[in-house]
Amino acid sequence: MGSRAKRGLVSLGWALGGVLVAILLWEGVKVLGSIITLPFETSDQAMPHVWSIVSGAMQPEVRGSDTPVWQTVLIAAIYTLVIAFGGFLIGVAVGLLLAIVMQRFAFFERGLLPFVIASQTVPLIALAPLIVGIGNRISIGPFEWGQTQSIMFIAAYLAFFPLSVGALRGLQAATPTQVELMRSYAATPRQALWKLRFPASIPYLVPALKVSAAAAVVGTVVAQISTGGRGGIGRLIIEYARETTAQPAKVYVAVIGAVIVGLLAAGLVALLDLYLTRNLPKETLT
């Protein structure tokens, strides 16, 4: 077995161990709540047992239906992942473009970076309905801006920030000696970008991509909750939260679905990291 496969098995073992620890902590808190008074409720209605959540996932989504809860959550999770992926791509494109411009022109960095940072101080809960309201008024020929586009825009809004900051730091990571060497070769700014700055930015770019992917998922789910967007995991969380009196486990199944969407998004970026690690020269990754 190769060293890479061993590292993969070790990572899988740690992940499964983390899940086991989370389950033990959950059940431990429930036991503790039955002994002493905690500042939060630990009843079966507020905190169902893990086996109750698993059982709830197998129950019919609605009475008399053949569709189990887990299948409905899976479909909603895929829909949410597609929207988040679209927002992620838009956010990456915008963030990378801003980083390139700010690296190339120092006055743009001084002028734009404060606004890039300030853009993330706006509460998303307040921003989401505003964007949907503005989007509903956009119509270009046969194209009409719908709720899906608004949610994707919100995902991109959250995704572009970590990418732009991380990419900027990476593009500036080349040493003065390396920059002078490129100049001695009479390299154009574009050649220096692709031959020097971009490879040097990979150690900064990949972590930024992981954060951006997670931010896109968070933005998508929160936007679906804030706007009531149909078809996504956020809408399911709202609907299942209304049923906590009769079926408290259902909302936790939806929340777990949202967590899985985030893990899948991070996993896709990890595959990109693996590809870059295998195909780029080792000296560009140090």
Contacts in CASP RR format, 6 or more apart in sequence:
PFRMAT RR
TARGET T0000
AUTHOR 0000-0000-0000
METHOD contacts of the structure
MODEL  1
MGSRAKRGLVSLGWALGGVLVAILLWEGVKVLGSIITLPFETSDQAMPHV
WSIVSGAMQPEVRGSDTPVWQTVLIAAIYTLVIAFGGFLIGVAVGLLLAI
VMQRFAFFERGLLPFVIASQTVPLIALAPLIVGIGNRISIGPFEWGQTQS
IMFIAAYLAFFPLSVGALRGLQAATPTQVELMRSYAATPRQALWKLRFPA
SIPYLVPALKVSAAAAVVGTVVAQISTGGRGGIGRLIIEYARETTAQPAK
VYVAVIGAVIVGLLAAGLVALLDLYLTRNLPKETLT
23 50 0 8 1.000
26 47 0 8 1.000
26 50 0 8 1.000
27 49 0 8 1.000
27 50 0 8 1.000
29 38 0 8 1.000
29 42 0 8 1.000
29 47 0 8 1.000
30 42 0 8 1.000
30 47 0 8 1.000
30 49 0 8 1.000
32 38 0 8 1.000
32 42 0 8 1.000
33 42 0 8 1.000
34 42 0 8 1.000
40 46 0 8 1.000
41 47 0 8 1.000
44 52 0 8 1.000
44 248 0 8 1.000
45 244 0 8 1.000
45 245 0 8 1.000
45 248 0 8 1.000
46 248 0 8 1.000
48 248 0 8 1.000
48 249 0 8 1.000
48 252 0 8 1.000
52 248 0 8 1.000
52 249 0 8 1.000
53 249 0 8 1.000
53 252 0 8 1.000
53 253 0 8 1.000
53 256 0 8 1.000
55 249 0 8 1.000
56 69 0 8 1.000
56 247 0 8 1.000
56 249 0 8 1.000
56 250 0 8 1.000
56 253 0 8 1.000
57 68 0 8 1.000
57 69 0 8 1.000
57 70 0 8 1.000
57 73 0 8 1.000
57 249 0 8 1.000
57 253 0 8 1.000
58 68 0 8 1.000
58 69 0 8 1.000
58 70 0 8 1.000
59 68 0 8 1.000
59 69 0 8 1.000
59 247 0 8 1.000
59 250 0 8 1.000
60 66 0 8 1.000
60 67 0 8 1.000
60 68 0 8 1.000
60 69 0 8 1.000
61 67 0 8 1.000
61 68 0 8 1.000
61 69 0 8 1.000
61 71 0 8 1.000
61 72 0 8 1.000
69 250 0 8 1.000
69 253 0 8 1.000
70 253 0 8 1.000
72 236 0 8 1.000
73 233 0 8 1.000
73 236 0 8 1.000
73 253 0 8 1.000
73 254 0 8 1.000
73 256 0 8 1.000
73 257 0 8 1.000
74 257 0 8 1.000
75 231 0 8 1.000
76 231 0 8 1.000
76 232 0 8 1.000
76 233 0 8 1.000
76 234 0 8 1.000
76 235 0 8 1.000
76 236 0 8 1.000
76 254 0 8 1.000
77 232 0 8 1.000
77 233 0 8 1.000
77 257 0 8 1.000
77 258 0 8 1.000
77 260 0 8 1.000
77 261 0 8 1.000
79 231 0 8 1.000
79 232 0 8 1.000
79 233 0 8 1.000
80 217 0 8 1.000
80 220 0 8 1.000
80 221 0 8 1.000
80 224 0 8 1.000
80 232 0 8 1.000
80 233 0 8 1.000
80 234 0 8 1.000
80 258 0 8 1.000
80 261 0 8 1.000
81 217 0 8 1.000
81 261 0 8 1.000
81 264 0 8 1.000
81 265 0 8 1.000
83 148 0 8 1.000
83 151 0 8 1.000
83 152 0 8 1.000
83 155 0 8 1.000
83 220 0 8 1.000
83 232 0 8 1.000
84 155 0 8 1.000
84 213 0 8 1.000
84 216 0 8 1.000
84 217 0 8 1.000
84 219 0 8 1.000
84 220 0 8 1.000
84 261 0 8 1.000
84 262 0 8 1.000
84 265 0 8 1.000
85 216 0 8 1.000
85 265 0 8 1.000
85 268 0 8 1.000
86 152 0 8 1.000
86 155 0 8 1.000
86 156 0 8 1.000
86 216 0 8 1.000
87 152 0 8 1.000
87 153 0 8 1.000
87 155 0 8 1.000
87 156 0 8 1.000
87 159 0 8 1.000
87 216 0 8 1.000
87 220 0 8 1.000
88 155 0 8 1.000
88 156 0 8 1.000
88 159 0 8 1.000
88 212 0 8 1.000
88 213 0 8 1.000
88 216 0 8 1.000
88 265 0 8 1.000
90 152 0 8 1.000
90 153 0 8 1.000
90 155 0 8 1.000
90 156 0 8 1.000
90 159 0 8 1.000
90 160 0 8 1.000
91 155 0 8 1.000
91 156 0 8 1.000
91 157 0 8 1.000
91 159 0 8 1.000
91 160 0 8 1.000
91 163 0 8 1.000
91 212 0 8 1.000
91 216 0 8 1.000
92 159 0 8 1.000
92 160 0 8 1.000
92 163 0 8 1.000
92 209 0 8 1.000
92 212 0 8 1.000
94 156 0 8 1.000
94 160 0 8 1.000
94 164 0 8 1.000
95 160 0 8 1.000
95 161 0 8 1.000
95 163 0 8 1.000
95 164 0 8 1.000
95 167 0 8 1.000
96 163 0 8 1.000
96 164 0 8 1.000
96 167 0 8 1.000
98 112 0 8 1.000
98 116 0 8 1.000
98 160 0 8 1.000
98 164 0 8 1.000
98 168 0 8 1.000
99 163 0 8 1.000
99 164 0 8 1.000
99 165 0 8 1.000
99 166 0 8 1.000
99 167 0 8 1.000
99 168 0 8 1.000
99 171 0 8 1.000
100 167 0 8 1.000
100 171 0 8 1.000
100 193 0 8 1.000
101 108 0 8 1.000
101 112 0 8 1.000
102 108 0 8 1.000
102 109 0 8 1.000
102 112 0 8 1.000
102 113 0 8 1.000
102 164 0 8 1.000
102 168 0 8 1.000
103 109 0 8 1.000
103 168 0 8 1.000
103 171 0 8 1.000
103 172 0 8 1.000
103 197 0 8 1.000
104 189 0 8 1.000
109 168 0 8 1.000
113 168 0 8 1.000
116 161 0 8 1.000
116 164 0 8 1.000
116 165 0 8 1.000
117 161 0 8 1.000
117 165 0 8 1.000
119 157 0 8 1.000
119 161 0 8 1.000
120 158 0 8 1.000
120 161 0 8 1.000
124 154 0 8 1.000
124 158 0 8 1.000
124 219 0 8 1.000
124 222 0 8 1.000
124 223 0 8 1.000
124 226 0 8 1.000
125 222 0 8 1.000
125 226 0 8 1.000
127 154 0 8 1.000
127 157 0 8 1.000
128 150 0 8 1.000
128 151 0 8 1.000
128 154 0 8 1.000
128 222 0 8 1.000
128 223 0 8 1.000
128 226 0 8 1.000
128 227 0 8 1.000
129 226 0 8 1.000
129 227 0 8 1.000
131 150 0 8 1.000
131 153 0 8 1.000
131 154 0 8 1.000
132 147 0 8 1.000
132 150 0 8 1.000
132 227 0 8 1.000
133 150 0 8 1.000
135 145 0 8 1.000
135 146 0 8 1.000
135 149 0 8 1.000
135 150 0 8 1.000
136 145 0 8 1.000
136 146 0 8 1.000
137 145 0 8 1.000
138 144 0 8 1.000
138 145 0 8 1.000
139 145 0 8 1.000
147 227 0 8 1.000
147 229 0 8 1.000
147 230 0 8 1.000
150 223 0 8 1.000
150 227 0 8 1.000
151 220 0 8 1.000
151 223 0 8 1.000
151 224 0 8 1.000
151 227 0 8 1.000
151 229 0 8 1.000
152 220 0 8 1.000
154 219 0 8 1.000
154 220 0 8 1.000
154 222 0 8 1.000
154 223 0 8 1.000
155 215 0 8 1.000
155 216 0 8 1.000
155 217 0 8 1.000
155 219 0 8 1.000
155 220 0 8 1.000
155 223 0 8 1.000
156 216 0 8 1.000
157 219 0 8 1.000
158 215 0 8 1.000
158 216 0 8 1.000
158 218 0 8 1.000
158 219 0 8 1.000
159 212 0 8 1.000
159 213 0 8 1.000
159 215 0 8 1.000
159 216 0 8 1.000
160 212 0 8 1.000
161 212 0 8 1.000
161 215 0 8 1.000
162 208 0 8 1.000
162 211 0 8 1.000
162 212 0 8 1.000
162 215 0 8 1.000
163 205 0 8 1.000
163 208 0 8 1.000
163 209 0 8 1.000
163 211 0 8 1.000
163 212 0 8 1.000
165 208 0 8 1.000
166 201 0 8 1.000
166 204 0 8 1.000
166 205 0 8 1.000
166 207 0 8 1.000
166 208 0 8 1.000
167 201 0 8 1.000
167 204 0 8 1.000
167 205 0 8 1.000
167 208 0 8 1.000
169 201 0 8 1.000
169 204 0 8 1.000
170 197 0 8 1.000
170 200 0 8 1.000
170 201 0 8 1.000
170 203 0 8 1.000
170 204 0 8 1.000
170 205 0 8 1.000
171 193 0 8 1.000
171 197 0 8 1.000
171 198 0 8 1.000
171 200 0 8 1.000
171 201 0 8 1.000
172 197 0 8 1.000
173 197 0 8 1.000
173 200 0 8 1.000
173 201 0 8 1.000
173 203 0 8 1.000
173 204 0 8 1.000
174 196 0 8 1.000
174 197 0 8 1.000
174 200 0 8 1.000
178 196 0 8 1.000
178 200 0 8 1.000
179 192 0 8 1.000
179 196 0 8 1.000
182 191 0 8 1.000
182 192 0 8 1.000
182 195 0 8 1.000
182 196 0 8 1.000
183 192 0 8 1.000
187 195 0 8 1.000
187 196 0 8 1.000
199 280 0 8 1.000
199 281 0 8 1.000
199 284 0 8 1.000
200 284 0 8 1.000
202 276 0 8 1.000
202 280 0 8 1.000
202 284 0 8 1.000
202 285 0 8 1.000
203 285 0 8 1.000
203 286 0 8 1.000
206 269 0 8 1.000
206 272 0 8 1.000
206 273 0 8 1.000
206 276 0 8 1.000
209 269 0 8 1.000
209 272 0 8 1.000
209 273 0 8 1.000
210 266 0 8 1.000
210 269 0 8 1.000
210 270 0 8 1.000
210 273 0 8 1.000
213 262 0 8 1.000
213 265 0 8 1.000
213 266 0 8 1.000
213 268 0 8 1.000
213 269 0 8 1.000
214 262 0 8 1.000
214 265 0 8 1.000
214 266 0 8 1.000
216 265 0 8 1.000
217 258 0 8 1.000
217 261 0 8 1.000
217 262 0 8 1.000
217 265 0 8 1.000
221 233 0 8 1.000
221 234 0 8 1.000
221 237 0 8 1.000
221 258 0 8 1.000
221 261 0 8 1.000
223 229 0 8 1.000
224 231 0 8 1.000
224 232 0 8 1.000
224 233 0 8 1.000
224 234 0 8 1.000
224 235 0 8 1.000
225 234 0 8 1.000
225 235 0 8 1.000
225 237 0 8 1.000
225 238 0 8 1.000
228 234 0 8 1.000
228 235 0 8 1.000
228 238 0 8 1.000
229 235 0 8 1.000
233 254 0 8 1.000
233 257 0 8 1.000
233 258 0 8 1.000
233 261 0 8 1.000
234 254 0 8 1.000
234 258 0 8 1.000
236 254 0 8 1.000
237 251 0 8 1.000
237 254 0 8 1.000
237 255 0 8 1.000
237 258 0 8 1.000
240 247 0 8 1.000
240 250 0 8 1.000
240 251 0 8 1.000
240 253 0 8 1.000
240 254 0 8 1.000
241 251 0 8 1.000
243 250 0 8 1.000
243 251 0 8 1.000
244 250 0 8 1.000
244 251 0 8 1.000
276 285 0 8 1.000
277 285 0 8 1.000
END
